[in-house]
């Protein structure tokens, strides 16, 4: 897939790297793209990550890159496609997005940039759960790690099929399933119906590209005119590569708990993969550092779990109040008892923009 000639395909390679949990080989994008597969106790997953070669403007202009037939006429910088078949149907609330492995202190102008990014993403996807995580030097017990995650209806497109009839992930999915852009309310209603009836006898295809215009994963930068006059190295927000793409389930029992954090012991992971650019590699040059041992904590699922920034102009301060639901997905947003806001006196507290808790 991509440009017409085979000459560039033989030598094409780009800096995007991905390492799913439980695998030893890094996933890289070559000239002849293929579908990657992950098998776990929770599910079988196939995925394809399409993206523009933003690190090579001439190649982007010539259309000599994989999936240029799909991306070349669109504004999105990348698109992630997942195909999931559950081995056990989810019963709790599902989330997907980005997690970090370690706490990253943010303050001052970097915090303003973070707020602007979260607000910009919300304008696209409508809802999110964002947390800076717990500072391990101040917290006791299990800590929540930094995360920016969304409900499944933040995916831009989904499709449900019988096994053997699912679409090819490398093909044209333009007219398959439902898209959020065709009507948000109807899309959410249909997605919620699907979530209530998840089955081990169906294949679920999800596509995501909505926030790609803000995140250039090749150059590892926050882009898209997010903050005028600012060039933001993503490492200022994530500390150091990699970041982790994650799809997980939270238990319904958490509704009765005063602690609403997305702790590792409460999650049932379906997909988790380290992602980075070879242009801004991890310290280990390709693999995430091993996670530090921690105290054993209760597992809700019945077990145990052992930027360079340049400012050309003054940066406008990001609002300290809750980010508005600009897609109108949350009827309770705003003033009144149903308003969504961070706990008083906790500037870095988790902000639940889903209205689920």
Buried (B, 14 or more C-beta within 10 A) or exposed (E): BBBEEEEBBEEBEBBBBBBBBEBEEBBEBEBEBEEBEBEBEBBBBBBBBBBBBBBBEEBBEBBBBBBBEBBBEEEBBBBBBBBBBBEEEBEBBBBBBBBBBBBBEBEEBBBBBBBBBBBBBBBBBBBBBBBBBBEEEEEEEBBBBBBBBBBBBBBBBBBBBEEEEBBEBBEEBEEBBBBBEEEBEEBBEBBEEBBEEBEEEBBBBBBBBBBBBBBBBBBBBBBBEBBEEBBBBBBBBBBBBBBBBBBBBBBEEBEEEEEBBBBBBBBBBBBBBBBBBBBBBBEEEBBBEEEEEBEEBEBBBEEEBEBEBEEEEEBEEBEEEBBBBEBEBBEEBEEEEEEBEBEEEEEBBBBBBBBBE
